């Protein structure tokens, strides 16, 4: 589209300003603001109920905001739901696998974007493309196999592969790799960071092996951003992030 805003390195792709959301008896988010730039991996972390997923659901239109504003590529937006957000370039992978288990791995990766030849789905081309996506995740499975024949961990990786392949401007991962071991999760997000190509990655995870690779980390506590910085900056700050890091590190000693 000729009038579509151009993404540049010095211009935020996503800007959330003073976002406040209330539920009966509680303020889930209180005046939360941050900006996300091209090629950046931004991690959100905090304890359960702190407001991390609520913030993502505000961005993607699952929850209506009480006050504040959201801009995508310089234009204010107010999505009515995840589908509208996806159409605008925001793809989300949640902890719960949202795929069709009675279809093949390849069909799930290309669902809604199936290649066609003479009006029919080109399954050979679909499997070939899906194999390329799987290799990018170091996932050695047959793209023609049924998704239901694989573990939940593998299904989560397929969901991530599909989201990456959609080539959205913003890729949101809301703890989708919780069933993987920390080393595998960190490897996936490291690969993601290498292949963003100007896009944005938003990662929600409790694991420091994952969030430490982020360009910036926002610690959400009691519905607001309590700390913001790189892994090293937050450790030097000796705040809640540093405390949580020490607690998790102690479990591996």
Secondary structure as UniProt FT lines:
FT   TURN            2..3
FT   TURN            9..10
FT   STRAND          12..23
FT   TURN            24..25
FT   STRAND          26..37
FT   TURN            38..39
FT   STRAND          41..45
FT   TURN            48..49
FT   HELIX           52..59
FT   TURN            60..61
FT   STRAND          67..72
FT   TURN            73..74
FT   STRAND          75..77
FT   HELIX           82..87
FT   TURN            88..89
FT   STRAND          90..94
FT   TURN            101..102
FT   HELIX           105..109
FT   TURN            110..112
FT   STRAND          116..117
FT   TURN            118..119
FT   STRAND          120..121
FT   HELIX           123..136
FT   TURN            137..138
FT   TURN            143..144
FT   HELIX           147..149
FT   HELIX           152..165
FT   TURN            166..167
FT   STRAND          170..174
FT   TURN            176..179
FT   HELIX           182..194
FT   TURN            197..198
FT   STRAND          200..204
FT   HELIX           208..211
FT   TURN            212..213
FT   STRAND          216..221
FT   TURN            222..223
FT   STRAND          224..229
FT   HELIX           231..237
FT   HELIX           240..250
FT   TURN            251..252
//
